[in-house]
């Protein structure tokens, strides 16, 4: 979901509209896209969580747990929030899938 959020290449930060993150791409769009990195570009592809889960199941894994997390410091912050902390309060920074081969 992080790559659905609007990114200002000039300012090198996420785009906010007041207290809201601006989304410029659909979460359901799994197409490839280019992201500027320093003086070049990298090619990335956003994936839905269900795409990861379904690939594991198709490969014969049993899903035991899905955890979505942000760090506690960010979640508990209340004053003078930098853009990365504001984003971490709205979206998980990571997710982990615990699976075992059946």
MMTF fields as JSON, N, C-alpha, C and O atoms, coordinates in Angstrom:
{
  "mmtfVersion": "1.0.0",
  "mmtfProducer": "UNKNOWN",
  "numBonds": 407,
  "numAtoms": 408,
  "numGroups": 102,
  "numChains": 1,
  "numModels": 1,
  "chainsPerModel": [1],
  "groupsPerChain": [102],
  "chainIdList": ["A"],
  "bondAtomList": [4, 2, 8, 6, 12, 10, 16, 14, 20, 18, 24, 22, 28, 26, 32, 30, 36, 34, 40, 38, 44, 42, 48, 46, 52, 50, 56, 54, 60, 58, 64, 62, 68, 66, 72, 70, 76, 74, 80, 78, 84, 82, 88, 86, 92, 90, 96, 94, 100, 98, 104, 102, 108, 106, 112, 110, 116, 114, 120, 118, 124, 122, 128, 126, 132, 130, 136, 134, 140, 138, 144, 142, 148, 146, 152, 150, 156, 154, 160, 158, 164, 162, 168, 166, 172, 170, 176, 174, 180, 178, 184, 182, 188, 186, 192, 190, 196, 194, 200, 198, 204, 202, 208, 206, 212, 210, 216, 214, 220, 218, 224, 222, 228, 226, 232, 230, 236, 234, 240, 238, 244, 242, 248, 246, 252, 250, 256, 254, 260, 258, 264, 262, 268, 266, 272, 270, 276, 274, 280, 278, 284, 282, 288, 286, 292, 290, 296, 294, 300, 298, 304, 302, 308, 306, 312, 310, 316, 314, 320, 318, 324, 322, 328, 326, 332, 330, 336, 334, 340, 338, 344, 342, 348, 346, 352, 350, 356, 354, 360, 358, 364, 362, 368, 366, 372, 370, 376, 374, 380, 378, 384, 382, 388, 386, 392, 390, 396, 394, 400, 398, 404, 402],
  "bondOrderList": [1, 1, 1, 1, 1, 1, 1, 1, 1, 1, 1, 1, 1, 1, 1, 1, 1, 1, 1, 1, 1, 1, 1, 1, 1, 1, 1, 1, 1, 1, 1, 1, 1, 1, 1, 1, 1, 1, 1, 1, 1, 1, 1, 1, 1, 1, 1, 1, 1, 1, 1, 1, 1, 1, 1, 1, 1, 1, 1, 1, 1, 1, 1, 1, 1, 1, 1, 1, 1, 1, 1, 1, 1, 1, 1, 1, 1, 1, 1, 1, 1, 1, 1, 1, 1, 1, 1, 1, 1, 1, 1, 1, 1, 1, 1, 1, 1, 1, 1, 1, 1],
  "groupList": [{"groupName": "UNK", "atomNameList": ["N", "CA", "C", "O"], "elementList": ["N", "C", "C", "O"], "formalChargeList": [0, 0, 0, 0], "bondAtomList": [1, 0, 2, 1, 3, 2], "bondOrderList": [1, 1, 2], "singleLetterCode": "X", "chemCompType": "L-PEPTIDE LINKING"}],
  "groupTypeList": [0, 0, 0, 0, 0, 0, 0, 0, 0, 0, 0, 0, 0, 0, 0, 0, 0, 0, 0, 0, 0, 0, 0, 0, 0, 0, 0, 0, 0, 0, 0, 0, 0, 0, 0, 0, 0, 0, 0, 0, 0, 0, 0, 0, 0, 0, 0, 0, 0, 0, 0, 0, 0, 0, 0, 0, 0, 0, 0, 0, 0, 0, 0, 0, 0, 0, 0, 0, 0, 0, 0, 0, 0, 0, 0, 0, 0, 0, 0, 0, 0, 0, 0, 0, 0, 0, 0, 0, 0, 0, 0, 0, 0, 0, 0, 0, 0, 0, 0, 0, 0, 0],
  "groupIdList": [1, 2, 3, 4, 5, 6, 7, 8, 9, 10, 11, 12, 13, 14, 15, 16, 17, 18, 19, 20, 21, 22, 23, 24, 25, 26, 27, 28, 29, 30, 31, 32, 33, 34, 35, 36, 37, 38, 39, 40, 41, 42, 43, 44, 45, 46, 47, 48, 49, 50, 51, 52, 53, 54, 55, 56, 57, 58, 59, 60, 61, 62, 63, 64, 65, 66, 67, 68, 69, 70, 71, 72, 73, 74, 75, 76, 77, 78, 79, 80, 81, 82, 83, 84, 85, 86, 87, 88, 89, 90, 91, 92, 93, 94, 95, 96, 97, 98, 99, 100, 101, 102],
  "secStructList": [7, 4, 4, 4, 5, 7, 3, 3, 6, 6, 6, 6, 3, 3, 7, 3, 3, 6, 6, 3, 3, 7, 5, 7, 1, 7, 6, 6, 7, 7, 7, 3, 3, 3, 3, 3, 3, 6, 6, 3, 3, 3, 3, 3, 3, 7, 7, 7, 2, 2, 2, 2, 2, 2, 2, 2, 2, 2, 6, 6, 3, 3, 3, 3, 3, 3, 3, 3, 3, 7, 7, 2, 2, 2, 2, 2, 7, 7, 1, 1, 7, 7, 2, 2, 2, 2, 2, 2, 6, 6, 1, 7, 1, 3, 3, 3, 3, 3, 3, 3, 3, 7],
  "xCoordList": [0.806, 0.0, 0.851, 0.396, 2.081, 2.932, 3.163, 3.309, 3.2, 3.453, 2.199, 2.261, 1.071, -0.15, -0.181, -0.943, 0.645, 0.671, 1.443, 2.5, 0.892, 1.541, 2.915, 3.094, 3.877, 5.262, 5.727, 5.583, 6.287, 6.854, 8.326, 9.153, 8.646, 10.038, 10.922, 12.071, 10.388, 11.174, 11.5, 12.624, 10.504, 10.702, 11.129, 11.469, 11.117, 11.516, 10.722, 11.292, 9.387, 8.548, 7.129, 6.739, 6.365, 4.967, 4.169, 4.545, 3.061, 2.204, 1.031, 0.315, 0.85, -0.268, -1.201, -0.766, -2.491, -3.491, -4.026, -4.968, -3.433, -3.763, -3.246, -2.044, -4.153, -3.785, -3.993, -3.901, -4.272, -4.575, -3.486, -2.977, -3.144, -2.232, -2.99, -4.177, -2.313, -2.918, -2.535, -1.356, -3.53, -3.274, -3.397, -4.352, -2.424, -2.451, -2.538, -2.632, -2.508, -2.546, -3.473, -3.515, -4.205, -5.108, -4.333, -3.352, -4.768, -4.197, -4.309, -3.475, -5.319, -5.576, -4.735, -4.741, -4.016, -3.172, -1.832, -1.01, -1.614, -0.385, 0.586, 1.449, 0.436, 1.327, 2.694, 2.845, 3.683, 5.032, 5.073, 4.333, 5.944, 6.11, 7.554, 8.284, 7.952, 9.315, 9.325, 8.419, 10.376, 10.543, 11.932, 12.928, 12.003, 13.324, 14.105, 13.569, 15.374, 16.281, 17.593, 18.301, 17.897, 19.091, 19.108, 18.207, 20.099, 20.181, 19.722, 20.058, 18.951, 18.47, 17.045, 16.382, 16.589, 15.249, 15.309, 16.184, 14.367, 14.207, 12.796, 11.892, 12.604, 11.291, 10.743, 11.395, 9.547, 8.885, 7.511, 7.007, 6.921, 5.565, 4.851, 5.298, 3.76, 2.959, 2.181, 1.688, 2.073, 1.295, 0.31, 0.636, -0.887, -1.882, -1.467, -0.767, -1.889, -1.59, -2.173, -1.551, -3.346, -3.963, -3.121, -3.168, -2.361, -1.487, -0.405, -0.108, 0.18, 1.182, 0.558, 1.101, -0.574, -1.258, -1.629, -1.362, -2.232, -2.67, -1.495, -1.61, -0.366, 0.826, 1.352, 1.758, 1.348, 1.787, 0.857, 1.319, -0.436, -1.414, -1.266, -1.285, -1.121, -0.952, 0.313, 0.36, 1.339, 2.603, 2.564, 3.577, 1.402, 1.247, 1.523, 1.74, 1.52, 1.738, 0.404, -0.608, 0.416, -0.723, -0.382, 0.655, -1.248, -1.025, -1.419, -2.547, -0.482, -0.753, -1.059, -1.832, -0.449, -0.653, -0.234, 0.697, -0.93, -0.563, -0.48, -1.432, 0.66, 0.864, 1.204, 2.1, 0.481, 0.776, 1.232, 0.571, 2.355, 2.939, 3.439, 3.834, 3.406, 4.167, 4.912, 4.551, 5.926, 6.666, 5.892, 5.196, 6.019, 5.267, 5.55, 4.636, 6.8, 7.155, 6.34, 5.828, 6.216, 5.428, 3.952, 3.302, 3.423, 2.001, 1.636, 0.512, 2.576, 2.298, 2.671, 2.347, 3.337, 3.753, 2.527, 1.53, 2.614, 1.461, 1.802, 0.913, 3.045, 3.385, 4.483, 5.34, 4.443, 5.493, 5.907, 7.077, 4.95, 5.215, 5.836, 5.317, 6.949, 7.552, 6.705, 5.917, 6.851, 6.014, 6.09, 5.072, 7.259, 7.37, 6.606, 5.995, 6.632, 5.886, 4.389, 3.618, 3.977, 2.552, 2.068, 0.974, 2.888, 2.517, 2.463, 1.555, 3.434, 3.48, 2.282, 1.922, 1.662, 0.46, -0.776, -1.806, -0.679, -1.823, -1.761, -2.794, -0.545, -0.356, 0.662, 1.569, 0.529, 1.567, 2.891, 2.916, 3.981, 5.302, 5.716, 6.503, 5.177, 5.531, 4.421, 3.527, 4.506, 3.643, 4.464, 5.371, 4.133, 4.825, 3.794, 2.737, 4.11, 3.239, 3.956, 5.067, 3.321, 3.856, 3.143, 1.92, 3.917, 3.328, 4.191, 5.389, 3.568, 4.315, 3.88, 2.742, 4.826, 4.544, 3.642, 3.935, 2.539, 1.61, 2.004, 1.327],
  "yCoordList": [-1.193, 0.0, 1.26, 2.316, 1.158, 2.343, 3.011, 4.232, 2.24, 2.833, 3.42, 3.942, 3.337, 3.999, 5.452, 6.263, 5.767, 7.11, 8.053, 7.706, 9.246, 10.242, 10.597, 10.737, 10.739, 11.029, 12.241, 12.294, 13.218, 14.393, 14.118, 14.07, 13.94, 13.679, 14.887, 14.728, 16.093, 17.299, 17.454, 17.801, 17.191, 17.369, 16.077, 16.103, 14.941, 13.638, 13.265, 12.851, 13.418, 13.053, 12.738, 13.068, 12.085, 11.789, 13.08, 14.087, 13.035, 14.204, 14.087, 13.086, 15.107, 15.182, 16.305, 17.311, 16.128, 17.168, 17.396, 16.727, 18.326, 18.508, 17.312, 17.046, 16.59, 15.405, 14.112, 13.03, 14.203, 13.014, 12.757, 13.682, 11.486, 11.113, 11.15, 10.829, 11.539, 11.581, 10.298, 9.954, 9.598, 8.383, 8.719, 9.373, 8.266, 8.548, 7.279, 7.345, 6.13, 4.866, 3.924, 3.947, 3.109, 2.161, 1.022, 0.531, 0.613, -0.544, -1.794, -2.694, -1.856, -3.029, -3.048, -4.044, -1.973, -1.883, -2.57, -2.045, -3.736, -4.485, -4.346, -5.199, -3.28, -3.074, -2.572, -2.085, -2.7, -2.221, -0.704, -0.123, -0.07, 1.375, 1.728, 0.93, 2.927, 3.389, 4.349, 5.164, 4.232, 5.088, 5.716, 5.005, 7.06, 7.691, 7.389, 7.477, 7.032, 6.799, 7.494, 7.108, 8.512, 9.324, 9.814, 10.555, 9.431, 9.916, 8.892, 9.002, 7.888, 6.867, 6.465, 7.146, 5.369, 4.863, 3.367, 2.665, 2.889, 1.455, 1.083, 1.919, -0.16, -0.655, -1.493, -2.424, -1.152, -1.839, -2.324, -1.938, -3.162, -3.632, -3.758, -4.491, -3.054, -3.151, -4.471, -4.882, -5.123, -6.359, -6.231, -5.671, -6.745, -6.8, -7.88, -8.825, -7.748, -8.776, -10.109, -11.15, -10.101, -11.352, -12.051, -13.277, -11.315, -11.916, -12.759, -13.869, -12.227, -12.987, -14.215, -15.316, -14.024, -15.134, -16.231, -17.406, -15.87, -16.859, -17.608, -18.798, -16.926, -17.596, -18.638, -19.726, -18.317, -19.279, -20.492, -21.632, -20.244, -21.346, -22.223, -23.45, -21.606, -22.36, -23.217, -24.285, -22.741, -23.489, -24.533, -25.171, -24.709, -25.755, -25.34, -26.196, -24.053, -23.586, -23.377, -23.08, -23.534, -23.222, -21.928, -21.834, -20.941, -19.658, -19.799, -20.175, -19.493, -19.573, -18.208, -18.105, -17.161, -15.841, -14.759, -14.946, -13.625, -12.429, -11.29, -11.033, -10.61, -9.499, -8.257, -8.283, -7.159, -5.866, -4.947, -4.859, -4.264, -3.493, -2.117, -1.889, -1.222, 0.019, 0.01, -0.734, 0.813, 0.801, 1.549, 2.525, 1.088, 1.628, 3.114, 3.875, 3.538, 4.948, 5.826, 6.866, 5.418, 6.198, 6.206, 7.25, 5.054, 4.968, 5.803, 6.296, 5.966, 6.709, 8.186, 8.956, 8.595, 9.994, 10.891, 10.511, 12.103, 13.007, 14.431, 15.154, 14.847, 16.235, 16.331, 15.453, 17.415, 17.728, 16.502, 16.121, 15.901, 14.672, 14.966, 15.775, 14.306, 14.419, 13.587, 12.751, 13.799, 13.092, 11.565, 10.896, 11.004, 9.544, 8.996, 7.931, 9.706, 9.269, 9.394, 8.517, 10.481, 10.65, 9.495, 8.971, 9.101, 7.994, 6.677, 5.872, 6.457, 5.224, 5.098, 3.989, 6.217, 6.182, 5.808, 5.441, 5.899, 5.638, 4.298, 3.707, 3.816, 2.58, 1.693, 2.198, 0.382, -0.483, -0.279, -0.138, -0.266, -0.163, -1.476, -1.499, -2.578, -3.895, -4.888, -4.629, -6.025, -7.137, -8.41, -8.528, -9.351, -10.639, -11.746, -11.697, -12.732, -13.897, -15.097, -15.431, -15.738, -16.974, -18.12, -18.236, -18.978, -20.077, -21.314, -21.227, -22.452, -23.719, -24.583, -24.52, -25.388, -26.29, -27.405, -28.039, -27.643, -28.69, -30.061, -31.048],
  "zCoordList": [0.0, 0.0, 0.0, -0.439, 0.488, 0.575, -0.77, -0.829, -1.852, -3.164, -3.808, -4.921, -3.121, -3.575, -3.119, -3.645, -2.148, -1.569, -2.491, -3.019, -2.67, -3.524, -2.969, -1.759, -3.868, -3.503, -4.283, -5.504, -3.579, -4.229, -4.531, -3.62, -5.798, -6.186, -5.88, -5.47, -6.079, -5.824, -4.34, -3.976, -3.483, -2.051, -1.353, -0.17, -2.069, -1.537, -0.287, 0.722, -0.368, 0.766, 0.293, -0.827, 1.185, 0.898, 0.844, 1.444, 0.116, -0.021, 0.954, 0.963, 1.759, 2.695, 2.279, 1.719, 2.557, 2.406, 3.817, 4.243, 4.53, 5.945, 6.727, 6.74, 7.38, 8.157, 7.387, 7.967, 6.091, 5.3, 4.262, 3.628, 4.104, 3.021, 1.705, 1.659, 0.644, -0.682, -1.418, -1.508, -1.94, -2.722, -4.202, -4.621, -4.991, -6.424, -7.257, -8.483, -6.603, -7.314, -6.552, -5.322, -7.277, -6.648, -5.987, -6.543, -4.82, -4.126, -4.999, -4.897, -5.846, -6.697, -7.969, -8.692, -8.252, -9.451, -9.172, -8.421, -9.774, -9.573, -10.753, -10.96, -11.508, -12.648, -12.182, -11.062, -13.063, -12.77, -12.908, -13.702, -12.132, -12.212, -11.888, -11.301, -12.274, -12.035, -10.853, -10.683, -10.038, -8.869, -8.945, -9.077, -8.862, -8.899, -7.626, -6.521, -7.793, -6.668, -7.001, -7.931, -6.235, -6.466, -7.908, -8.301, -8.713, -10.091, -11.112, -12.291, -10.675, -11.612, -11.243, -10.461, -11.805, -11.533, -11.258, -11.765, -10.447, -10.251, -10.666, -10.628, -11.061, -11.457, -10.309, -9.838, -9.87, -8.764, -9.199, -10.253, -8.385, -8.635, -7.296, -6.414, -7.149, -5.944, -5.966, -7.016, -4.828, -4.721, -3.574, -2.527, -3.769, -2.708, -1.712, -2.077, -0.473, 0.524, 0.08, 0.291, -0.527, -0.981, -2.045, -2.145, -2.834, -3.832, -3.149, -3.59, -2.073, -1.317, -0.659, -0.749, -0.003, 0.693, -0.296, -0.041, -1.409, -2.398, -3.021, -3.314, -3.228, -3.767, -2.781, -3.189, -1.499, -0.482, -0.429, -0.379, -0.439, -0.409, -1.648, -1.548, -2.802, -4.047, -4.019, -4.629, -3.306, -3.201, -2.082, -1.794, -1.452, -0.453, 0.982, 1.84, 1.256, 2.63, 3.337, 2.703, 4.644, 5.49, 6.222, 6.88, 6.107, 6.765, 8.228, 8.544, 9.115, 10.546, 11.153, 12.105, 10.596, 11.181, 10.198, 9.415, 10.244, 9.493, 10.499, 11.235, 10.528, 11.459, 10.649, 9.805, 10.912, 10.301, 11.424, 12.458, 11.232, 12.328, 11.91, 10.767, 12.869, 12.876, 14.198, 15.11, 14.305, 15.576, 16.66, 16.377, 17.883, 19.028, 19.234, 19.553, 19.057, 19.237, 18.302, 18.716, 17.042, 16.08, 16.456, 16.405, 16.831, 17.17, 18.393, 18.493, 19.324, 20.551, 20.456, 21.361, 19.392, 19.229, 19.096, 18.483, 19.687, 19.646, 19.2, 18.75, 19.311, 18.996, 17.946, 17.842, 17.165, 16.193, 15.374, 15.359, 14.706, 13.973, 12.618, 11.849, 12.331, 11.008, 10.036, 10.478, 8.727, 7.746, 7.847, 7.673, 8.12, 8.206, 9.405, 9.314, 10.52, 11.698, 11.453, 11.842, 10.807, 10.471, 9.604, 9.81, 8.632, 7.754, 8.532, 8.325, 9.427, 10.217, 11.15, 11.543, 11.509, 12.343, 11.523, 12.089, 10.192, 9.32, 8.605, 8.292, 8.346, 7.577, 8.272, 8.935, 8.134, 8.697, 7.956, 6.733, 8.713, 8.1, 7.462, 6.515, 7.991, 7.463, 7.77, 8.577, 7.106, 7.483, 7.395, 6.571, 8.25, 8.294, 8.18, 8.809, 7.381, 7.222, 7.811, 7.4, 8.768, 9.323, 8.626, 8.702, 7.94, 7.188, 7.345, 7.616, 7.171, 7.223, 6.042, 5.577, 5.579, 4.462, 4.966, 5.979, 4.253, 4.702, 4.179, 4.465]
}
